[in-house]
Amino acid sequence: MAKTLTLNSPPPPDGEAPPRRSLVRYQFTVLLLTFLSYAAFHASRKPPSIVKSVLSAHPPFDGPSGPHRLGELDLAFLSVYSISMFFSGQMADRTDLRKFLSLGMLLSGASTAAFGLGYWFDIRHLSFYVLIQVFSGVVQSVGWPCVVAIVGNWFGKSPQKGAIMGIWNSHTSAGNIIGSVLASSILEFGWGWSFLLPALLITIMGFFVWILLVVHPSDVGFDTPATEIEMDDEENIAGAENLNTNRANGDGEEATLLGIDGVKAEFDSGSGSNSTLAQTEAIGFLDAWRLPGVAPFACCLFFSKLVAYTFLYWLPFYIRHNGVSGQQLSHKAAGILSTIFDIGGVFGGISAGLISDRLSGRAITSILFLFLSIPSLIIYRAYGDISMKHNIVLMFLSGYFVNGPYSLITTAVASDLGTQESIKGNARALATVTAIIDGTGSVGAALGPLLTGFKKHLLRFIPK
């Protein structure tokens, strides 16, 4: 029977591990910086949905084909975003995460501001806006694989990962809320300003990430997580025990200097040829797809993000054109009211994380929330316009159940799958697995808003 031994990483150069409270402080800082950085990403994505009603009167989005062209903008961004996500995950596993994330944030700020230039220069060519959205899709795809990989580096297989990730992943809804409030509050001065403020926010956060973010515990002297070795015979077990003993007796200088790679080479060339050690090379794209659970959860996220992003891009437009209590709301009021969906998403994500930890089941929690989202959406469509109270309560419930599995799958599930036993704790697989899951979900995110723009009359999403 195979046994598992643990080889601990060498101690810091000064021989003493940093105190526990320093570790907690670094973990909190990493959570805060990654939370704010990805909230800024989502805040910079929100302006197109806030200004849709205004853009519908601005060439080339006016006239009967206006909603169709607005849908094309969403498709341009989300389709490129979903494709680029797969490549960004591979790059994130092979580059400096801090620099890569900062670069993505700075370029995202530039692309968001560039869209707003259409207002000041009165640009009426659809191709200009499509190209901006294509570029935005590329640079925005950098964010998610990076932040999940960084948080995974610091929290590993914590038994409270679901709760931690559920709270942390509220950055998605927080960013949507911040973006909605910023874009709506300044919309009356011209729709171009609705893009400028979120662009400034993500640019400032990009500089903070560049200066302050620590990617891995080992970068500041903390021990890296223990490395597991599985061996199938007593000779290999004895060899590994001797290595640990030599280290304890001060005779393992060579092993310490060589580190994990040296130990691996020593086993591969000798009696440990049958052992498997934590991989240090990034995992291949197809190999990541074959990991247990990756494909099913990726498909699940496809449908979850389809619904979530339909609301993200079209909810303010829907509220504006349908009204509440028989009254049509202003552009600003519709944009701010739409944040109730995201507030429900915050509570849904946290609840999904807590429930999955308690049940020790990510899949059953995701299924539960997805099934409950069906009646909540139907009821909101049927009764949401009766009164403001009905609208707020039903919109909150819709956001709660729709964003619950979305939050859980993109964080705790992706982190679990990227550090599962079948890849022996290969930390460099995490960004790739995360990108595959979120990239597949983003394909659904691209289809949802597109179908809404094309089929609004058929679906009765917007009244004729």
C-alpha positions, 0 to 999 in steps of 0.5 A: 500500500502506498504511503504518504510522507511529507518533505517540508520546505527549507527554513528561511535564510535567518533560520527562524520562521516569521511569527504567526501574526505576521502571516495573518497580516500578510494574508489579510493584506493579500485578501484586501488587495485582490478583493479591491483589484477585482472589484475594480475590474468589475466596476470598469465593466459596468458602465456599458449596462448603465448607459445603454438607455442613453446610448439607444438615442446616440448613433449608431445605437439608435433606431430599430436595430439599436438593441441588436447593436448593443448586443453585438457590443456585449458579444464582442467583449464577452466572446473575446474575454472567454477565449482570452481567459484560457490563454491568460491562465496559461500565461499566469502560470508562467509569469510574475503574477504581480506584474501581469495583474498590474499590467492587466489593470492599467490596460483595462483602465485605458480601454474603459476610458477610450470607450468614453472618448466616443462621447466627447469626439461624437464618434458614430462608427460601430467599428470603433466601439466594437474594437474597444470592446475586443481590446477590453475583453483581452486585457480584462481576462488577465484579472481572474486567473491571477487573483485566484492563483494568488489567494490559493497560494496563501490559503491552500487547503484551509478547511474554511476555504468555502467561507473565506472564498465566499466572503472574498468573492463578494468583490464581484457584486461589490464591483458591480455596485461601485460601478453602477453608483459611479456611472449612474451618479455622473450620467447626467453630465454626459455618458462619457463621464460614466466611463472615466470614473471607473477607468480612473479607479482601476488605474489607481488600484493597478499601481497599488497592486504593483507596489504592495501585492505579495504573490507567494508566502515564500517571497517574504520568508514563510514556509511553503506548503509541505510537499507530499510524496507517494511511494509504493515500496519500503525502500523508497520510504526508507530513503525519504525518511533518511533525507528528513533524518539527515536534515534534522541532524544537520547532515542534509546540507546538500538536500537543503541547498538543492531544495525540492528539485534536488530531492526529486532528482535524487529520487528519480536517479536512484531508489525513488524512481517510482515516486512522484513529487509535486510538479514544478512545471505548469500543467498543460491545457488539455491535461487540466481539462482531464482533471476530475471535476473540471469539465462538469463544473465548467459546464455548470458555470456556463449556465450560471454566468449566462443568467448572471451576465444577462442581468449585469448587462441588461437589468438597468435597461429592463427596469428603465423600460418596464417601470415599477408601479406603472411609473417609468424610472429615470436612467439614474434611478434604474441604474441604482435600483439594479444594484439590489441584484448584486447585493443579493449576490453578496449574501448568496456567495457568502451563504453558498460558501458557508453551506458548502463547508458545513455539508462538505459538498460543493456540488450539492450546494451548487445544484441547490442554488441553481434549482432555487434560482428558477422559480425566483427568476420566474416570480420576479418576471411576473410580479416584480413591477407591482410595487417597489417593495416587490421589485426589491425583494424579488430582485434580491432573491434572484441575485441571491440564488443566481450568484451563489453557485457562480461565486462558489464555482469560480472561487472555492471549487476552482481552487479545490480542483487546481490543488487536488491530489491527482496533480500532487499539489502542483501550485502552478496548475491553479491559474490554468484550471481557474481560467478553464472554468471561468473561461467556459462560464464566460462563453455562456456570459457572452451568449446570454446578453447576445440572445437578449439583444436579438430576441427581446421581443420574442422573450418579452424581456423588454415590452414592445 
